[in-house]
Amino acid sequence: MNIFALFGLLVITRERRHRLYMPAVSTLLLKKYGLKTPLISHGWEKSDRRIPMPKILVVDDNADLVDLFEIVLCRKGYAVTKAGGGGQCLEILKTSVPDLILLDIMMEPMDGWETLKRMKSDTRTKSVPVIMLTGKPPTWDEIIAHMDDIEDYAIKPVTIEGLLSLVQVFFQDQETLIRELAQAKSAGADAALLEEYRNLRRSVASGKTMQKVLGHKKDTIDKVLTEKADRLQALRNKYRVMEPAA
């Protein structure tokens, strides 16, 4: 039996294309799955129905955690699709491409890295932004191998505020990226350079995040990040792209 049905914690009301969630989730359950603040204490308002809802695909083999993420994100106005593993994620992507994927690393039988690899090998999904979720920090080798494909990392457990901030910052940054690409294009950058700029920006940001998370540095990652950051700055200077405020 689903944990929400068991405890009678969730009431779901369906409205045409949208779903409203009115959760009364206990503090104990939230803490169990790393979401440490009761939802009802926030007083979040319903999203404006006139504004298209960003689509987020949440991929994790912990069904209860995925349900909790869905509650939190839907209540804030995002359209959420759930996948219980890498295989289901890839099946969903055949018919629906989201604006963001929250992808857990430690899954079975297909882990997050293999799922990411298959996504990036498909021309339809290679550009879909991905934030990796994990209870175990990735190794430096994994970071270097995948930093060009990942927007950010989130280390579990994550608070409700942390989850929402992660997603909100991502979408705000996407708006900034669109403006930067428009500036570069108007200054003469071609499609190949625009793609290089996008990839450099992504890899520098995700690499710096993991430097902070792991709490120490390593010569290899420092060298890689320095080279990418220098190239990114060179493109900004050449195409007069205003660097976002820190």
N, C-alpha and C positions, 0 to 999 in steps of 0.2 A: 504494500500500500504506500502511495506517495506520502511523504512526510507532512505535506501541507494538509492533505485529506485527513491524515491520522490525528493531527492536532487542531483541525478546524481553524487554520490560521489565515487562510486566503479566501477572499471573495473576488470573483472575476465577473465583470460586466462587459459584454461585447457590444460594440457600437460600430456598425458598418465595417469600415476598414481599420478602425482603431480599437484598442483595448485599454480600458481604464483599470487600474489595480488599486484596491483599497485594502492594503495589508495591515494586519495587526500582529506583526511578527515579534515574538518574545526576544528580550535582550539576550537571554541564554542561547537561543538558537542562532542569533546573529553572531554572537561571539564564537560559537562553535565553528562557524565557517569564515571567521575573520572579518565579519561586518559588524562593527562594534557599537553602532549607535542605532537605537530604534527608529524605524522609518517615520512613525507618526509624530515624532518630536520636531521634524523639520518644517512641516506646514507647506510643503511644495505645492505650487499651483499647477492647474492643468495647463498643458501647452496650448498655444494658439493654433487652432485647427486650420487656419488659412495658410500657415507656413509649412512647407513640405518637411516631413520628419526625416532626419538622417537615419539611414539604415545601418544597423550594427549586427553582425553575426558573432555570437558567443560560442566558442568551441571548447568544451571541457568534458572529460568522462565522469566527472562528479555531478550527477544530475541535480542534486539538491543545491549545490553551489550555482549551477547554471540558472536554476529557477530563481534564486535570490538575486543574481545579477539582472535577470530579466525584470523582476519587480522594480528594482532600483532605477534601472535605465528607462523603462517604460513610464514609470511615474514622473520622470523628468522630461518626457516628451520624445524619446527616441523610439524608433520602430525596431524591435528586436526579433531576430530569428535564432533558434537554438540548434546546436549540433552536439551530439553525445560523443563524438570522436572524429578523427581525421577523415575516415572514409565517408561519414555522413556529411562532413563539411564539403568535401570535394563534390559529392552528389548535388548538394544544394547549389554550389557555385555553377553547375551546369545550366541552371535555369534562372538564377538570381544573383546579381553581383551587388554586394553591399558597399556602403561608403567607408566602412571600417570593420576589421576583424579583430576580435580579442581571442587570441589563440594560446591555449595552455601547452606547455612543453612536455610535461610528464604524463603522457597518455599511452594506453595500450589498445590494440596491438600496434597502431601507427602513431608514433609520437609527433610532437609539434614540429620538430625540425624536418621530418620526412614530409609532413603535410605542407609545410612552407615550400619545400623544394619542388613538390609537384605543382603547387599553385603558381610558382614563379616560372615554371617551364611551359605554362599554358598562356598563350598570347591574350586570351580573354581576361585572365585573372592576375597576370604578372604585375600590373600596376595598382592592384587593390592594396591600400594601406593595412599594415598588420602591427598590432601591439602584442608582444609576447607576455604571457602570464606564467609564473612559475614559483613554486615554493622553494626551489633550489637554484641559486644564482648560476648562470651559465659560465662555462670556462672561458678563458681568454681566447682559446682556439675557436670556440663556437662563436664568440663575439666577432672576431675578425672574419670568420667565414661567412657570417650572415648579416653583418652590419649594413651592407648596402641594400638589404631587403626589408629592414625592420624600422618602423617609426620610433618605437620606444619599448622599454621593458617595464613590467610591474612585478615586484616581488610580493608573494602572498605571505601572511594574510594582509588584506587590504581593507581599510575602513570604507564606509559609505562615502565619506567626504573625499577620500583618496581616489576611489573609483570614478566618481563624478568629475573630480578635478582633472584626472588623467584624460578622460574623454573630452571634456570641455576645452582643455588646453590644446588637444589635438585638432579639433575643428576650428578653433581660433587661429591656430598656426597654419592650417590649410588656406584660410582666407588671406593670411599674410603671404604665403607662398604664391598664390594666384596673382597678387599684386606685384610681387617681385618678378615673376615670369613675364608679366605684361610689360614691366619696365625694361627688362632685358630684351624682349622681342622688339619693342619700339626703338631700341638703341641698335638693332641690327643682328641680334643673336638668332642663329638658325635653329631648326628643330633638334639637331644633334646636340648643340650646345645647351639648349634649354633642358634636354633630358639629362645631360651631364650635370647641370646645375642642380636639378631636382634630386638626383642620386647623391651628389656630394653633400647637399644640405641634410638629407636624411641620415646618411652614414655618420656624419660628424655629430649630429644631435644624439643619435642612439649610442654612439661610442662614449660620448661625454657622460651620458646618463649612467652607463655601467661603470665608468670610473668612479663616480660618486657612490654608487650602490656597493661596490666591492671594497671601497675604502682604502685602496692602495693603487699604485700605478705599476706598469711594466714597460720596459723599454720598447718592446715590439709594438704594443698598442699605442704608445706615445708617438712613435715614429710614424705609424700609419695615420693616426689622427692629425698629426702636424702636417703631413704631406697633403692630406685631403683638405684640411682647413686653409692651408696656404693657396691651394688651387681654387677653392671656393672664393676666397678673398680676392684673388686675381680676377676672377670672372665678375665679381661685384664691382671692382674698380673699372674694369674694361667697359662694362655695359651700364655703368652708373646706377647700380642697384643700391638703394638705401638699405643698409643693414638694420634689421629689426632691433628695437630697444631691448636691453637685457632684462 
